[in-house]
Amino acid sequence: MRATAKIFWILGVFFLIVTIAYGLLTGYFEPLGIETVGFPAMIALTGLAFMIAMTASLAVRKNDLGASDEEDGDLESSAGVQGSFSPYSWAPLWAAIGGALCFLGVAAGWWIFAFGILFAAYGVLLWVLEFSRGQHAH
């Protein structure tokens, strides 16, 4: 995890430098000023890299060293339970259909977007609450 944090800190600094250069160059050469799609996307990319770096750095402080942090660590050292997943869940399908309809709705019509919100809300709620009902209830 320590290597991951370092990689994302380096990427964040690189993206910050590129974003500043992109903003300055497009602001100088574009007739209408700073380009309105690429520049905000690059700001978001920089922020995402810094958020992942911060999360990985905080995880390194809280947790012990993992197998990836040891120089002679083996891949088998990371084996074990990685999480709890419901094997027959339909919730990801409903959430994905909702996301696809939302993206389609932005391009084709806002009424499709509304159906996408309904499907996505149903899928996410079903996914979050699936261990609270039926045979998986606890």
N, C-alpha and C positions, 0 to 999 in steps of 0.2 A: 504494500500500500504506500510505502514511503516513496518508491520509485514513481508510482502513479501520480502522487502529489507533486513531485518535482517536474514531471513531464507536463502536467497541466499548468503549473506556474509559469514554465517556460513558454508554453503555447499562449497563455493569457497575455504575457508581456509582448510576444510577437504579434498577436492579433491587435493589441492596443496600438503598437507602432504602425502597423499596416492601416488600421482604421483612421488614425490621425492623418497619415499621408494621403489616404484616399479622400478624406474630407477636404483637405487643403487643395489637392489637385483638382477635384471636381468643382470645388468652389471657385477656383481660379479660371478653369477652362470651360465650364458649362455656362451657357448664356443666362440661364435662370437660377444660378446658384448651386448649392449642394444638391447632389442627386438624391431623390427622395425615396428610393427603394433600397439601393445597395448600402447606403450609409447607415440607416437604422438597422438593417440586417447584420451589418458588421459590428455595430455596437452591441447587438444582442448576442452575437457569437463571442465577443470579448467577455461580456458579462457571464455567459454560460461557462466559458473556460475558467474564469476566476471563481465561480460558484462551485464547480467540481473540484478545483484545487483546494478551496477552503474546506469543503466537506471531507476530502481525503486527508487533509492535514489534521483536522479535528479527530477523524477516525484513528489516525496514527497515534495521537496523544492518548486516547481513551483505551485502545486495545493493545494487546501484546503484539510482538513481531509475528508476522505471518511467514509462510514458507517462501513467498516471493521476496521477502526482505533479507533472508539469509543467503550468504554466498554459496553455500553447499546444500541449499534446500532442494528437496525433490518434489516432483509434481504430486506424488502420492501423499505428501504431508498435508495437502489442502483437501483431501478427500473427506467425505462425511456429509451430514445433512446440510443442505443449502437453503432449505425453506420448506414450507408446507403448502402443497398445491392440490387443489381439488381435481381429481382425474377426469370427471365427466361434467365439467362446467360449460354451460352455454353462455355465460356472462361475457367472456371476451368477444364472442361473435356479435352479440347485440351492441356492445360498446364500439366495435370496429365498424359495424353497419352505421351506427350513429355518427361516428367520425367521418366516414365516407360521404354520408348524406350532407353533413355540414359543409364539407369542402365543395361538394357538387352544388349545394345551395348558394354559395357565394358566387359561383360562376353562372349558374343557370337561372336561379330564381330564389328569392328569399323565403317563399312558402316551403320550399324543400328544406331549407335551413331549419325551419321550425320543427319539421318532422325529425330531422337529424338530432336536434336537441332532445326531443322526447325519447328517441331510441337510445341515445347516449346516456341520458339520465337513468333510464331503466337498466341499461347494461351495467353502469357503474354501481348503482344501488344494489343490484343483484349480486355483483361481484364482491362488494364489501360485506353484505349480509348473508352470504351463502353458508357460512359456518354457524349461523345463528338460528337455523331452521332445518326441519327435516331430519334425515339420519345423521347429519353432521353437527346437530345442535349440542351445545355444551353449557 
